Amino acid sequence: MNRNQFGVLAYDARTGLPDPYMALAARYCYKFTVSSYPTGGTFNDKVDYIEM
């Protein structure tokens, strides 16, 4: 199967709370150590799953 991917959503899975996510466009590099997290800090070591 060959289909174009236009990016992904990277989620932090949390129980009983909305899952914060970050939209990542295709063809770019991202540094999770500097990508801001909604409740403070960064997304570094917080991504649990991605959705394509």
C-alpha positions in Angstrom: 0.0 0.0 0.0 1.4 3.4 -1.0 -0.1 6.5 0.3 1.1 10.0 1.1 1.6 10.9 4.7 1.3 14.6 5.5 2.5 14.4 9.1 1.6 12.8 12.4 0.1 13.7 15.7 2.3 12.8 18.7 0.3 12.1 21.9 1.1 11.9 25.6 -1.4 9.4 26.9 -2.8 10.3 30.4 -5.5 8.5 32.4 -8.7 10.4 33.1 -7.4 13.6 31.4 -7.3 14.9 27.8 -4.2 13.7 26.0 -1.9 16.6 25.0 -0.6 16.3 21.5 1.7 17.9 19.1 1.1 18.1 15.3 4.2 17.3 13.3 4.4 18.1 9.6 6.2 15.8 7.1 9.7 16.5 5.9 10.8 18.4 9.0 13.0 17.5 12.0 11.7 18.3 15.5 13.6 18.6 18.8 11.3 17.3 21.5 13.7 18.8 24.1 12.7 22.3 23.1 9.0 21.7 22.0 6.8 23.3 24.6 4.4 21.1 26.6 0.9 22.5 27.3 1.2 22.4 31.1 4.9 23.5 31.2 8.2 21.9 30.3 8.9 20.1 27.0 7.6 17.1 25.1 10.9 15.3 25.7 10.3 11.7 26.9 6.5 12.3 27.0 5.3 11.0 23.6 3.5 7.6 24.1 2.0 7.1 20.7 1.6 8.6 17.3 -1.4 8.8 14.9 -0.7 9.0 11.1 
